Amino acid sequence: MTELVLSIFDPNTLLPHRAGIAGLALALSVIHPADAPLQWEVTEDAVKLLWKGSDLEIVQWLLKQTYRSDQGYLEVPALKLDEQGRYIFTEGVMSTFLQHSKQRNREKQAVPLAFLVEDDKPEIRIDYRPVVDCYYTRDFKEAFNSKGTFRSEIPLKGHHLPGLVECFVNGAYVESSTGFLALLFLPLACGYYQLPGYRSAVVIPEVRNLKEWVNLRRRMSGRTYRSFRSSSAGESALHFLLQEKLVEDSQQFRIDYCEVYQLGNQPWDGNQSYLKQAVYRVQVSEQVLGLYQVASRLLPPRVKLKQDGNGTWLAESKVLAWISDNLITNKVWYSGFFEFRKATPIYPEDRRGLVVMTEHLNEDEQVLFDAVQGAFRKYRGQQIDQAKRQNRQPDWEQITNKVIYRLQRPSTQQEFSTALVDFLSQFRSKAALSSGPQIFWWLHQESNWRKARDLALLAIATYQGKSQEEKAEIEQELTQEPTEQTANVL
């Protein structure tokens, strides 16, 4: 007789093991006990298993109830997925736990799939290679001896847990029977995301209560192709945590943090495309999730035509990726705008989202932001008058770039403070009246001058001008085409 206890509070377990135990509890929740050759009990912190006979036969039976190769997908009955959900789960697992070609067989001939992302846009068309079988639907004999009993030490390939083993030259990762069994069900608990540039992300949640987590997971809505595409590993973690937060009655046992593995190419292995590039442990507050929720609504992925006009693709917002990566590291959402703007083009639709995001500044940030925009308005007015006297049209791009260069050229706190004060003094505005001491106090804190530089440049880049709509209208009309003036500001 075999008796195993898989506890999420076992000191020898890692976060993936605890999530795997939760996945096992979820798989057991849809199996009728009377039809099973084993007995189990799921408590708040452990799964207890009991059976007679061969360990190999019981594990094979359990996995056959959990994973199926059905109609070209890796099907998991416990997840109750629709067509898009089945595609997302299958592609997610194939690009993470089963990324090596030895771990799965797929049809050589791809079949076309079409998913509707936006109601008024063409469908996204994808070539998909159906799954024939994979590691989770095979025999697992390497984990058992000739008598069908668990080996005392079970070698586990690094493919099954991305990032656990830094490099294959370090040898296989060795597991106990309980650790091995937990990791077999880890895919059920994870979130999967496709990133730009042939990369992927897998999100592993913290689980503190097995019963509550199973109930929570079964109430979550299905995934769509749009939610499968993510702009960055940071956004993947935030989307995963936000999805959990939005489930009703989840506050008492909510997931407070997760780990996200960013996977992509590594120079030391040319045979696999999804090896560990970075690992983040993400623990965020209600405020951070709130900011991400606003940003993701303002900066959604957009359906675009391919350059040759043959088909469509989904373009993720680089601005959302930058904001998300700031939020997961507890920085202000606009941190690093100085470097980001120099390296990344900001498209009109992203700019409109940034305009509305500037409503989410604290009091000190808002004072500086308004003062810079006020000075820039005064500067623009002078340039317009000069253009009229010379009987020509204002060059908005040149006007904006002159001020941006003026404020981004300084590289020290003293140089930037001098440049900013000179700019605000030369072009005095109503917004800066009586706010000088407050700006001076905030600017001259050692930790703030780079934030002040980012904020000043953001104020210039998101300036609306008198002919533009108010921020509230922009938020409602994000899909409206910008005027030429707006398009050229950045």
Secondary structure, 3 states (H helix, E strand, C coil): CEEEEEECCCCCCCHHHHHHHHHHHHHHCCCCHHHCCEEEEECCCEEEEEECCCHHHHHHHHHHHHCEEECCEEECHHHCCCHHHHHHHHHHHHCCCCCCHHHEEECCCCEEEEECCCCCCCCEEEEECCEEEEHHHCCCHHHECCCCCECCCEEECHHHCCCCCCCHHHCCEEECHHHHHHHHCHHHHCEEEEECCCEEEEEEECCCCHHHHHHHHHHCCCCCHHHHECCCHHHHHHHHHHHHHCCCCCCCCCCCEEEEEEEECECCECCCCCEEEEEEEEECCHHHHHHHHHHHHHCCCEEEECCCCCCEEEECCHHHHHHHHHHHCCCCCCCCHHHHHHHCCCCHHHHHHHHHHCCCCCHHHHHHHHHHHHHHHHHHHHHHHHHHHCCCCCCHHHHHHHHHHHHHCCCCHHHHHHHHHHHHHHCCCHHHCCCHHHHHHHHCCCCCHHHHHHHHHHHHHCCCCCCCCCHHHHHHCCCCCCCHHHHHHC
